[in-house]
Amino acid sequence: MTRNEETMTTNNFHVSIVDLPRQVGSMKEFDVTAPAPNDMGTAVIGARPGSPIEAHGTLTSVEDGVLASGSATIDVHGECVRCLGDVDQTQTVSFNELYVFPTAAIKHAEDGDDEARDLFEVGENSLDLEPAIRDALVLRLPFKPLCDDNCEGLCSECGERFADLPDDHVHEVIDPRWASLGTLLNQAQADADGQAGSGQDGGK
């Protein structure tokens, strides 16, 4: 068994396989640091664009390709579904993905494998860890991110975050039926005051 180690900081997640023997069972360790792309995540939460993603693990030669096993540490940013505040977390995800040689991918397609188009392929001299990291992250991200498990959300009256409001924050809620009655009473009082004023004028 041959075991090599690679450490690098790059602008992508490509790991060289030039020095990984094709002999089944041959291994190579890797450590890669690269900036997060803009679209790694879901519509509501994902990797903070440009933040460093650190990945490390092992490449192992197998019959049809290379098995990439490892983990990645990712800073994620999103929006709380209750209060719309920021959600910032550090996620550590694990991946274990098979990258097949192009000839093996073609054979899978010719054999009618419905998942052939989704197979990760080994490049000419390297393999790209980004899709493996992306898939692992998406599966790990919360469907409805929260800034805090006990987040109370927004006040339905003023729209402010309850977390930013005093504990005794309340709004006076008037039943619309009483509001209408109050308007009628105010109008009746105004009419009465007007009549009283007219009477006083007439008595002079």
GILIN-V336326 format. One record per residue. N is the residue number from 1. RES is the residue in three letters. PHI is phi in degrees with one decimal (none if undefined). PSI is psi as a letter, one per 40 degrees, with the letter a starting at -180 (none if undefined). D_CENTER is the distance of its C-alpha to the mean C-alpha in Angstrom with 1 decimal. Layout:
n	res	phi	psi	d_center
N	RES	PHI	PSI	D_CENTER
N	RES	PHI	PSI	D_CENTER
//
This chain:
n	res	phi	psi	d_center
1	MET	none	h	39.8
2	THR	-102.3	h	38.7
3	ARG	-130.6	h	35.9
4	ASN	-119.4	i	34.5
5	GLU	-132.1	i	31.8
6	GLU	-132.2	h	29.8
7	THR	-128.0	h	28.0
8	MET	-158.5	i	26.6
9	THR	-116.7	h	24.4
10	THR	-133.8	a	23.6
11	ASN	-97.3	e	21.8
12	ASN	-151.2	a	20.4
13	PHE	-109.5	f	20.0
14	HIS	-78.3	h	23.4
15	VAL	-118.8	h	25.7
16	SER	-67.9	i	29.4
17	ILE	-118.6	e	31.2
18	VAL	-58.9	d	34.6
19	ASP	-98.1	e	35.8
20	LEU	-100.8	h	34.5
21	PRO	-59.0	i	37.5
22	ARG	-74.9	e	37.4
23	GLN	-59.8	h	39.2
24	VAL	-56.8	h	37.3
25	GLY	99.6	e	36.0
26	SER	-65.3	i	35.9
27	MET	-131.0	i	33.0
28	LYS	-150.4	h	31.3
29	GLU	-89.8	i	28.9
30	PHE	-140.9	i	26.3
31	ASP	-136.0	h	24.3
32	VAL	-128.9	h	22.1
33	THR	-125.6	h	20.2
34	ALA	-147.5	i	18.6
35	PRO	-71.5	i	16.4
36	ALA	-68.4	h	12.8
37	PRO	-71.7	i	13.0
38	ASN	-74.1	d	11.6
39	ASP	-120.9	f	9.8
40	MET	-92.9	g	8.2
41	GLY	153.4	a	5.0
42	THR	-110.7	a	4.8
43	ALA	-69.4	d	6.6
44	VAL	-110.3	e	5.0
45	ILE	-158.8	i	1.8
46	GLY	-172.5	a	3.2
47	ALA	-60.1	h	6.8
48	ARG	-68.8	h	9.1
49	PRO	-53.9	h	11.5
50	GLY	86.7	e	14.8
51	SER	-72.7	i	14.1
52	PRO	-71.9	h	16.1
53	ILE	-107.9	h	14.9
54	GLU	-106.1	h	17.7
55	ALA	-126.9	i	18.7
56	HIS	-147.2	i	21.9
57	GLY	166.5	a	23.8
58	THR	-136.3	h	26.7
59	LEU	-102.4	h	27.8
60	THR	-128.4	h	30.5
61	SER	-70.9	h	32.8
62	VAL	-125.9	i	33.3
63	GLU	-60.5	d	35.6
64	ASP	-100.7	e	33.4
65	GLY	171.8	b	31.1
66	VAL	-133.3	h	29.0
67	LEU	-94.6	h	26.8
68	ALA	-103.5	h	23.9
69	SER	-125.1	h	22.9
70	GLY	176.0	a	21.0
71	SER	-144.7	i	17.9
72	ALA	-140.1	i	15.5
73	THR	-107.0	h	14.3
74	ILE	-135.2	h	11.1
75	ASP	-85.6	h	10.1
76	VAL	-116.0	i	6.5
77	HIS	-137.3	h	6.4
78	GLY	-157.6	a	5.5
79	GLU	-126.3	h	8.3
80	CYS	-64.2	h	10.2
81	VAL	-74.6	e	11.4
82	ARG	-96.1	d	14.9
83	CYS	-114.3	e	15.8
84	LEU	67.5	e	13.4
85	GLY	-78.5	i	13.5
86	ASP	-71.3	i	11.3
87	VAL	-121.4	h	9.0
88	ASP	-124.6	h	9.6
89	GLN	-140.8	i	9.7
90	THR	-115.7	h	11.2
91	GLN	-108.1	h	10.5
92	THR	-115.2	h	13.5
93	VAL	-117.0	i	13.4
94	SER	-111.3	i	16.6
95	PHE	-138.2	i	17.8
96	ASN	-150.4	g	21.2
97	GLU	-121.7	i	21.7
98	LEU	-93.7	h	25.0
99	TYR	-104.6	h	25.7
100	VAL	-96.0	i	28.8
101	PHE	-70.4	i	31.6
102	PRO	-52.6	d	32.1
103	THR	-64.1	d	35.3
104	ALA	-69.2	d	33.7
105	ALA	-64.1	d	31.0
106	ILE	-63.3	d	33.9
107	LYS	-63.6	d	35.7
108	HIS	-59.0	d	32.8
109	ALA	-66.4	d	32.7
110	GLU	-66.0	d	36.5
111	ASP	-82.0	e	36.5
112	GLY	81.4	f	34.4
113	ASP	-68.9	h	31.3
114	ASP	-65.0	d	28.7
115	GLU	-97.4	e	25.9
116	ALA	-59.8	d	27.6
117	ARG	-68.9	e	25.6
118	ASP	-96.7	e	22.4
119	LEU	-69.8	i	24.1
120	PHE	-81.6	h	23.1
121	GLU	-110.1	i	26.2
122	VAL	-77.0	h	27.9
123	GLY	-79.3	a	28.8
124	GLU	-62.6	d	32.4
125	ASN	-127.3	e	32.0
126	SER	-157.3	i	28.4
127	LEU	-131.7	i	25.2
128	ASP	-100.6	h	21.7
129	LEU	-77.2	e	19.2
130	GLU	-55.4	d	16.2
131	PRO	-63.0	d	15.8
132	ALA	-67.5	d	16.3
133	ILE	-66.9	d	13.7
134	ARG	-60.7	d	11.2
135	ASP	-61.4	d	12.2
136	ALA	-64.1	d	12.2
137	LEU	-68.0	d	8.7
138	VAL	-58.9	d	7.5
139	LEU	-68.3	d	10.1
140	ARG	-90.7	d	9.2
141	LEU	-69.7	i	5.7
142	PRO	-69.4	i	7.0
143	PHE	-68.9	d	8.0
144	LYS	-127.4	g	8.9
145	PRO	-65.0	i	7.5
146	LEU	-126.7	i	10.8
147	CYS	-71.2	d	12.2
148	ASP	-158.7	i	15.0
149	ASP	-59.9	d	16.2
150	ASN	-100.4	e	19.2
151	CYS	-57.8	h	17.8
152	GLU	-91.4	e	20.5
153	GLY	83.1	a	18.7
154	LEU	-108.8	i	20.9
155	CYS	-67.5	h	24.7
156	SER	-70.2	e	25.7
157	GLU	-91.0	d	28.7
158	CYS	-107.8	e	27.7
159	GLY	78.9	e	23.9
160	GLU	-85.3	i	23.5
161	ARG	-69.8	h	21.2
162	PHE	-58.8	d	23.3
163	ALA	-64.3	d	22.2
164	ASP	-97.5	e	24.1
165	LEU	-104.7	i	27.1
166	PRO	-65.3	i	30.2
167	ASP	-62.7	d	30.7
168	ASP	-94.7	e	33.5
169	HIS	-66.3	h	31.7
170	VAL	-143.0	i	33.1
171	HIS	-125.0	h	34.1
172	GLU	-72.6	h	37.5
173	VAL	-109.1	h	37.1
174	ILE	-106.1	h	40.3
175	ASP	-59.7	h	41.1
176	PRO	-57.3	d	41.7
177	ARG	-67.8	d	45.0
178	TRP	-69.2	d	46.2
179	ALA	-61.9	d	45.0
180	SER	-66.1	d	47.2
181	LEU	-64.1	d	50.1
182	GLY	-62.5	d	49.8
183	THR	-64.1	d	50.0
184	LEU	-64.3	d	53.2
185	LEU	-64.3	d	54.7
186	ASN	-64.0	d	54.1
187	GLN	-66.6	d	55.7
188	ALA	-64.1	d	58.6
189	GLN	-65.4	d	59.1
190	ALA	-64.9	d	59.1
191	ASP	-64.8	d	61.7
192	ALA	-64.6	d	63.8
193	ASP	-63.5	d	63.7
194	GLY	-67.6	d	64.7
195	GLN	-66.7	d	67.6
196	ALA	-64.2	d	68.8
197	GLY	-67.0	d	68.7
198	SER	-67.6	d	70.7
199	GLY	-64.7	d	73.3
200	GLN	-65.6	d	73.8
201	ASP	-64.8	d	74.4
202	GLY	-70.9	d	76.9
203	GLY	-83.2	e	78.9
204	LYS	-79.3	none	79.7
//
